[in-house]
């Protein structure tokens, strides 16, 4: 059975979110990424593997080094998903604002 990963698995972990943020600013090799965190290199490698399987990190081999860079296109899936809820809550909050204005106007 093949494990399917999606963008929500990538962003569900705070360390992975920090790795995405770090790599969105610059391409780094695995040792440099690990150097930014107070966890073991194997733990960072596991996070990088998950991020790669989710399509958020792209790894390129350069000699013996493996360089990671962020591919933020996948985050558009999250924005699209959130947009539904953003519209829903904006509509509800606008209605609440209108109601409160009417209540204040009647007093």
N, C-alpha and C positions, 0 to 999 in steps of 0.2 A: 504494500500500500504506500503510495507516494504522498508525502506530507505537502500540503499546499499552504503556502504562506501568502499573506496579503499585507497591505500597507498598515493596517490597524495593529498587526502583531509588531511591526517595526516601531511604531510610536507608543506602544503600550508600556514600554519600559523606560524609566528615566535615564538610565545609562545609554540606551540606544538613541534616545532623543538628543542627549549631549554629544554623542558621536556624530549624528547627522549634522548638528549645529557646527561642530568643529570642522567637519569635512566640507561643509557648504562654503567655508571661508578659504580653504586651501586643500590641495591634494597632499596626503601624507603617507609615508610607509607605515607598516603595521607597528613597528617599534615606536615610532613617533606618536602614533595614536595611543598606544598603551602607556606611554610616558605622561599623558595628560590625566590619567586615572589612577586611583589608589586601589586597583584590583589587579589580579594576576594577568599576565599576557595571554594564557589560555582562555581566561574568561572573556577578555577583549576579543580574542579570535572567534569565540562562539557568538558573541554579539555581531561581529562583522559578518560572519557566515549567515546569520539570520537576516541581517540588513541586505546582504547580497541576494539571498533567496527571495526577498521581498521586492527586489529591483530598485532599492534606494541607494545602494552603494555599488559602484563599478570598480573592479580591481584590474589593474594592468601590471603585467610582469615586466620588470626592467632589470635584466641581469638576475641577480639573486634577490633583489628587493621586489616586494609587491606593494604597489602604490594604490591607495584607495581615494576615490573622489565621490562626492554625493551627486546623485541624479535626482533632482527635486520634482521631476515631472509627475512621479507617482503621488506626491502630496496633493496634486490637484484632485485625486479621487476623494481625499478627506474633505477638501474644501467643497466639493460637489455634494457630498453626503451631509456636511454641516449646513449647507445653504438651505436645505429644506427646513431644518430646525431654526435657522436664523430667521427665515421669513415667517415661520409660525410664531416665534416669540416676539418678533417686531410687531406683528399684527396684534397679538394679545396685549403687549405693553402699550401700543397706541390706543387700543380700546380702553384700557385701564386709565390712561392719561385723560382721554375724553370724558370718561365717567367721573373722575376726580374733579375735572374742571367744571362739569355740570353741578356736582355736589357743592363745590365751593361757591358757585354762582347763585345757588338757591338759598344760601344762608345769609 
